[in-house]
Every structure is written in C-alpha cells, then in structure tokens.
C-alpha cells in the first residue's frame, strides 16, 4: 500500500472528522444524517492515520511528498 495522503491533507481530514463528531454530539446532526456523519468521520480518521485513501488511488491523486531517488 503506497502512501498517498500528505501532511496538510491529514490535518484537514482530522479537523473535518472532529467537526463532524462535534456536530453529531451537539445534536446539530441527528438521525440518519448524524450516523452518516459519524461513519464519514471514522473513514476520514482511519485514512489519515494510515496515510492511504482508496479514492485517491482510484483517481491517481497523491498529496504526499515524493522522496528523492537521486540520494
């Protein structure tokens, strides 16, 4: 599994996950929409922790820094 999630991308994903969780627990999002928000927050958290996003791989997007092979 290749790394395709960069540092800034990880930070944005974690911040969005925290916001979604906060919205759920403050009853702004409830019912089915709240459950979908929690699932999305879980996916965002997992993808930021493992540095890999399957959607990025499908669309060949890579926000991670590339390593120099010359050194």
C-alpha positions, 0 to 999 in steps of 0.5 A: 500500500503506497502512501498517498495522503500528505501532511496538510491533507491529514490535518484537514481530514482530522479537523473535518472528522472532529467537526463532524463528531462535534456536530453529531454530539451537539445534536446539530446532526441527528438521525440518519444524517448524524450516523452518516456523519459519524461513519464519514468521520471514522473513514476520514480518521482511519485514512489519515492515520494510515496515510492511504485513501482508496479514492485517491488511488482510484483517481491517481491523486497523491498529496504526499511528498515524493522522496528523492531517488537521486540520494 
